[in-house]
């Protein structure tokens, strides 16, 4: 295809959702999705926990609050339509000390404002919901949190894009772009409109258009370990009360769609954008860019960067990471969690002028283009709602 009405750069769940939403709104138009990898779900879209979040963590005036609840509903509907299994686990958020109860109650209030179904429960009620979990006085119960296989969802969404007439070109790395065009391996494609959903490289693509120049990507590595417990032993996702200074939810236990238990993820600073382990994908230029950005991050008044490093770097140790989860589920033992999951890398956006990690979704429009700069967790849950919102805005 040498021309397309719309070219989407990036074939992760957000890029596919944007293509899907465009075709639903404009049937018969030509939409081309360019994915650099030879297969789908190679990066964050296939390396996350698969949790369908409910939407109670986020400030009521944020896009995350607005779109996560809707995204949860739309993703449930999509999975039912396409025959993708969803395990209705629910989630409990537990406290690790009495001092966390005010923050837990604040989460409950946020959830009410955001229109999310939640319930504050005591220790006895928690034992009925999840006998393995431990809390101090109170816990939060989220019945609409669930889980699905992230790879299965991505593949099903790609199927609907193709059915609606979209073309997904795998192994097609974009090496340059500008208003009305993109380049793949020195071959130029004309594009009526370009949507940048390049994930870890979204800032780089946006800079080609002169968009988002105050932003840099700071990647964070997420490690997971699977347990050998019998399926169903852990029934609910178990989460801690998060630190509001950072856009991470802390180490937690999740149930996979087949009933297994999983611990993670970490939020370890990554040294390059696709830093999944070892030196595969090592990029000296990215390492240098990240190293130049970190001094500004360290000087941030909004984040406890030193504390983040002290807490996260030891989690390279499996035993240390697994032991962190004991505060949530005391029966957890390192001997039971030895199966390493696929590491993921969070494409976390950093704003240079304010020295802040962006807490909300961030997208900006450019010349005949839109750039999805910060679509991190819960973007997997929110993808269908995010895409519907962005496509409507492009067409407004």
Secondary structure by P-SEA (a helix, b strand, c coil): cccccbbbccccaaaaaaaaaaaaacccbbbbbbbccccccccccccccccccccccccccccccccaaaaaaaaaaaaaaaccccccbbbbbbbccccaaaaaaaaaaaaaaabbbbbbbcaaaaaaaccccccccbbbbbcccccccaaaaaaaaaaaaaaabbbbbcccccccccccccccccbbbbbcbbbbccccaaaaaaaaacccccbbbbbbbbbbbbbccccccccbbbbcccccccccccccccccccbbbbbbbbbccccccccccccccccaaaaaaaaaaaaaaaaccccaaaaaaaaccccccaaaaaaaaccccccccccccccccbbbbbbcccccccccccccbbbbbccccccccccccccccaaaaaaaaaaaaaac
